[in-house]
Amino acid sequence: MTKLALGTHPFLLGFEGLERLVERTAKSGNEGYPPYNIEQTSDTSYRITLAVAGFAEDDLSITVEDATLLIRGRMTEDMGERVFLHRGIAGRQFQRAFVLADGVEVGAATMENGLLHIDLNRKQPDRVIQTIQISKG
């Protein structure tokens, strides 16, 4: 018996890239730092919240590359005369990646109480009905 891959099933025409997308998402791993939440705020909108305590707005960048939302953080080292007896607040650089579906757009990003909120909106696709004429061969 031959096992069909997800993207090669005969009823899924044009979805060849789906398997690559699933693999890319699984490889993004993201190790767990910084922690984040994803919540659905309406039928067509979502909010990603990252805990970025200690990071300033200038230490963070948000970009969309090839349908992937990338959030990067790099804290500027301003130690000056500070001597830590214990340093438990992580300030290491990070990168979080979220693969966006077709029609999902990044809206506003806000910082509040050490939390970075990024709002996403899904556009409703226009329903298209197309009639195909049959020609005589």
N, C-alpha and C positions, 0 to 999 in steps of 0.2 A: 504494500500500500504506500502510495506517495503522499508525503505530508506537504500541504500547500502553505507557503509563507503568507503572512497577513496581507501584504501588498500585492500578491499575485492571485488572489481568489478571483474566479471569472466574473463574479457579480460586482466587483469593486474596480471598475474601469477608471483609470486616471489617478489611482491612489498609490502608485508605486513608491512615492516618497514617504508614505505613512510609516512604514517600518523604520526607515532612517530617522524620522522624527522621534519615534519612540525610543530608539537607541540613543539619540543625542540627548534626549531628556533624561534618560537613566544615567548617562555618563556625567551629567552636570553635577551629580552628587551633592556638592555644596557643604560637606562636612559638618554643618550644624551651626556655624557662626556667620553672621549674627542670627539669633532666633527670629522667626517671623510668623505672622498669621495671614491667612487669606480668608476674607469673608465676602459673602454675596450680599450686596447692599440693596439690590432690586433685581427684577427679572433680567435686566440687561446691563448691570454694572457690578463691579467687584472692587475690593480695596485690599491692597497688600500693605501690611504694617510690619516694619522692621525695627527691632530694638537696637538703637545706635547711640546709646549713652556715651557721652564724652566727645562725640563727633559734632563738628560745626557744619553748617550748610556748605561752606567752602571745601570741606574735607570729603564731600560726597559728590558723585556724578551719576546721572541717570541717562542712559542711551537706549535706543532701539536699533538693533543690527540684525538684519535677516530674520525678521519676525521673532526676535528674542529680546526681551527686556533685560538689560544689564544694569545692575546697581553696584557701584564700586565705592569703596571707602578707603581712604588713606589719611590717617591722622598725622598732622604736622607735629613733629617732636619739638616741643617748647619746654624743655626741662628746666632750663635756667639754674637756679640755686636749689631746686627741690631734691630732697633725699627721701626716698620711700623706705619705710620699715616693712611694709607689706604692700604689694601691688596686685590687687585682685580684680580690678576693672580692666577688662581686655580692651586694648587700643590698637590691635593689630589690623593690618590691611585686610580687606575682604573683597570678594566678588560673588554676587548672587545672580543667577540667571533663571529667567522664567520664559518658557516658550509660549508665544501668543498665538491663538487661533486666528484664522482669517476673519477679518472684520472687527477684531478687538483693537481698540486704540487707547493709548495712554493719555489720561487727562491731566489733572493737577497733581502736584506733589507738595506736601506740607510737612513741616517739622513742628512737633508739639511734645513737650515734656520728655525729650529723649527718644521719641518715636517718629519714624519717617513713614508717612502715609502716602501711598501712590494709588490714585483712582484710575480704574480701567472701565471703558465703556464698550459694549458690543453693539455694533450697528445692526439693525434688522435688515436682512437682505430683501431686495425687491423681488417679489414673486414674478417669475417670468414663465409665460406659457408660449411655446413656440410650436407652430404647425409646420410640418415638413411635407413638402409636395413630393409625390411619387411620379417619376418620369418613366416613360416607356423606354425600355432598353433595346 
